[in-house]
């Protein structure tokens, strides 16, 4: 396990070094990062809409959700941009860890970000729908929308089979916030494969010597 963590930390350290050398000034990097996440969130939004709720992408409903995409993209990008810097801070702390357990514990904090991202998605759709309805002079209040989406979240947890489309929609909308976790897992798998290969080849090398 120590070999896996050592290889994992080495790969992660190289990524941080590339980030530090190529990031450039924060005043130009942050706007570019924000725009990138706006595009990613809107792309995920429409992917989720067309695959989970295609019946809501045309007619009056389609026009409504077309307008909803803008606050969804902006608010989603705000969370993802801030969580990006939180992830970088977590990674820097993890790379300074002296033990494997401490290293893994630091990276596990990304799971907290994932939970917060789920709650943020609920807020984003509550607020986005409310602001669009407000501009359309709808009588639905923010509290009513919030209660509706919270009830949907609870129902999805209690009855997942009956809420497959809603769960799928949430997972697709969470793709951008899951990128750091996917990176950590891919580096872990890569390091595990390399460590396993070295353990297999070690006896072969010893016999040849």
C-alpha positions as CSV (number, residue, x, y, z in Angstrom):
1,X,0.0,0.0,0.0
2,X,2.9,2.4,0.7
3,X,4.2,1.9,-2.8
4,X,0.8,2.7,-4.2
5,X,0.5,5.8,-2.2
6,X,4.0,6.9,-3.1
7,X,3.3,6.5,-6.8
8,X,-0.1,8.2,-6.3
9,X,1.5,11.2,-4.5
10,X,4.2,11.5,-7.2
11,X,1.6,11.6,-10.0
12,X,-0.5,14.2,-8.1
13,X,2.6,16.3,-7.3
14,X,3.5,16.4,-11.0
15,X,0.0,17.6,-11.8
16,X,0.3,20.4,-9.2
17,X,3.6,21.4,-10.6
18,X,2.1,21.7,-14.1
19,X,-0.8,23.8,-12.6
20,X,1.6,26.1,-10.8
21,X,3.8,26.7,-13.9
22,X,1.1,27.2,-16.4
23,X,-1.7,28.8,-14.5
24,X,-0.6,32.4,-15.0
25,X,-2.0,35.4,-13.1
26,X,-5.1,34.8,-11.1
27,X,-6.9,37.8,-12.6
28,X,-6.9,36.0,-16.0
29,X,-7.0,32.4,-14.8
30,X,-10.2,32.8,-12.7
31,X,-12.4,34.3,-15.4
32,X,-11.2,31.6,-17.8
33,X,-11.9,28.9,-15.2
34,X,-15.4,30.4,-14.5
35,X,-16.3,30.5,-18.2
36,X,-15.1,26.9,-18.6
37,X,-17.4,25.8,-15.8
38,X,-20.3,27.8,-17.2
39,X,-19.9,25.9,-20.5
40,X,-19.6,22.6,-18.7
41,X,-22.6,23.1,-16.5
42,X,-24.8,24.2,-19.4
43,X,-23.6,21.3,-21.5
44,X,-24.4,18.9,-18.6
45,X,-27.8,20.6,-18.1
46,X,-28.9,19.9,-21.7
47,X,-27.4,16.4,-21.7
48,X,-29.5,15.7,-18.6
49,X,-32.6,17.4,-20.1
50,X,-32.5,15.6,-23.4
51,X,-31.7,12.2,-22.0
52,X,-33.9,12.3,-18.8
53,X,-36.8,14.6,-19.7
54,X,-36.9,15.1,-23.5
55,X,-40.6,16.0,-23.2
56,X,-39.6,19.2,-21.4
57,X,-37.3,20.4,-24.2
58,X,-39.9,21.7,-26.6
59,X,-43.0,24.0,-26.5
60,X,-43.6,26.3,-23.5
61,X,-41.7,24.0,-21.2
62,X,-38.7,24.1,-23.5
63,X,-38.7,27.9,-23.6
64,X,-38.9,28.0,-19.8
65,X,-36.0,25.6,-19.4
66,X,-34.0,27.4,-22.1
67,X,-34.1,30.5,-19.8
68,X,-33.3,28.4,-16.7
69,X,-30.0,27.3,-18.3
70,X,-28.4,30.7,-17.7
71,X,-28.7,31.0,-13.9
72,X,-28.0,27.2,-13.7
73,X,-24.8,27.7,-15.6
74,X,-23.7,30.7,-13.7
75,X,-24.5,29.4,-10.2
76,X,-23.0,26.0,-11.0
77,X,-19.8,27.6,-12.3
78,X,-19.6,29.7,-9.1
79,X,-19.6,26.6,-6.9
80,X,-17.2,24.6,-9.2
81,X,-14.7,27.5,-9.5
82,X,-14.6,28.0,-5.7
83,X,-14.4,24.2,-5.0
84,X,-11.6,24.0,-7.6
85,X,-9.4,26.2,-5.4
86,X,-10.6,24.3,-2.3
87,X,-9.5,21.1,-4.0
88,X,-6.1,22.5,-4.8
89,X,-5.6,23.5,-1.2
90,X,-6.6,20.0,0.0
91,X,-4.2,18.4,-2.5
92,X,-1.3,20.6,-1.3
93,X,-2.1,19.6,2.3
94,X,-2.3,16.0,1.3
95,X,1.1,16.1,-0.4
96,X,2.6,17.2,2.9
97,X,1.1,14.3,4.8
98,X,3.7,12.0,6.4
99,X,1.6,8.8,6.5
100,X,-0.6,7.0,4.0
101,X,-3.6,7.3,6.3
102,X,-3.2,11.0,6.6
103,X,-2.8,11.4,2.9
104,X,-6.0,9.5,2.1
105,X,-7.9,11.3,4.8
106,X,-7.1,14.7,3.3
107,X,-8.2,13.5,-0.2
108,X,-11.4,12.1,1.3
109,X,-12.4,15.7,2.0
110,X,-13.4,15.8,-1.7
111,X,-16.4,13.6,-0.6
112,X,-17.6,16.5,1.5
113,X,-17.4,18.8,-1.5
114,X,-19.5,16.2,-3.4
115,X,-22.2,16.2,-0.7
116,X,-22.2,20.0,-0.8
117,X,-22.4,19.9,-4.6
118,X,-25.6,17.8,-4.3
119,X,-27.2,20.4,-2.0
120,X,-26.0,23.2,-4.3
121,X,-27.7,21.6,-7.3
122,X,-31.0,21.6,-5.4
123,X,-30.5,25.3,-4.5
124,X,-29.5,26.2,-8.0
125,X,-32.7,24.7,-9.5
126,X,-34.8,26.1,-6.8
127,X,-33.4,29.6,-7.2
128,X,-33.1,29.5,-11.1
129,X,-36.7,28.4,-11.6
130,X,-37.9,30.9,-9.0
131,X,-36.0,33.9,-10.6
132,X,-37.3,32.9,-14.1
133,X,-40.9,32.6,-12.8
134,X,-40.4,35.9,-11.0
135,X,-39.4,37.6,-14.2
136,X,-42.5,36.1,-15.9
137,X,-44.6,37.5,-13.0
138,X,-45.5,34.0,-11.7
139,X,-47.1,33.8,-8.3
140,X,-45.0,30.8,-7.1
141,X,-42.9,31.8,-4.1
142,X,-39.3,30.7,-3.4
143,X,-40.4,28.8,-0.3
144,X,-42.9,26.8,-2.3
145,X,-40.2,25.8,-4.9
146,X,-37.7,25.0,-2.1
147,X,-40.2,22.8,-0.4
148,X,-41.0,21.0,-3.7
149,X,-37.3,20.3,-4.5
150,X,-36.5,19.2,-1.0
151,X,-39.4,16.8,-1.1
152,X,-38.2,15.4,-4.4
153,X,-34.7,15.0,-2.8
154,X,-36.1,13.1,0.2
155,X,-38.3,11.0,-2.0
156,X,-35.4,10.1,-4.3
157,X,-33.5,8.9,-1.2
158,X,-36.4,6.9,0.1
159,X,-37.7,5.5,-3.2
160,X,-34.8,5.4,-5.6
161,X,-36.5,3.0,-8.0
162,X,-39.4,5.4,-8.6
163,X,-37.0,8.4,-9.1
164,X,-34.5,7.0,-11.5
165,X,-34.8,9.9,-13.9
166,X,-34.4,12.5,-11.2
167,X,-31.4,10.7,-9.7
168,X,-29.8,10.3,-13.2
169,X,-30.4,14.0,-13.8
170,X,-28.7,15.0,-10.6
171,X,-25.7,12.7,-11.3
172,X,-25.2,14.3,-14.8
173,X,-25.5,17.8,-13.3
174,X,-22.8,16.8,-10.8
175,X,-20.3,15.8,-13.4
176,X,-18.3,19.0,-13.1
177,X,-18.0,18.9,-9.3
178,X,-17.0,15.2,-9.5
179,X,-14.0,15.9,-11.7
180,X,-11.5,16.1,-8.7
181,X,-12.8,12.8,-7.3
182,X,-12.5,11.2,-10.8
183,X,-8.9,12.5,-11.0
184,X,-8.0,11.0,-7.6
185,X,-9.5,7.7,-8.4
186,X,-7.9,7.4,-11.8
187,X,-4.5,8.2,-10.3
188,X,-5.1,5.7,-7.6
189,X,-6.0,3.0,-10.2
190,X,-3.0,3.9,-12.3
191,X,-0.6,3.8,-9.3
192,X,-2.1,0.4,-8.2
193,X,-1.5,-1.1,-11.6
194,X,2.1,0.2,-11.8
195,X,2.8,-1.1,-8.2
196,X,1.3,-4.5,-9.0
197,X,3.4,-4.7,-12.2
198,X,6.5,-3.9,-10.2
199,X,5.8,-6.6,-7.7
200,X,5.3,-9.1,-10.4
201,X,8.5,-8.1,-12.3
202,X,10.7,-7.9,-9.1
203,X,11.2,-11.7,-8.8
204,X,11.8,-12.0,-12.5
205,X,14.6,-9.4,-12.3
206,X,16.1,-11.0,-9.2
207,X,16.3,-14.4,-11.0
208,X,17.8,-12.9,-14.1
209,X,20.5,-11.4,-12.0
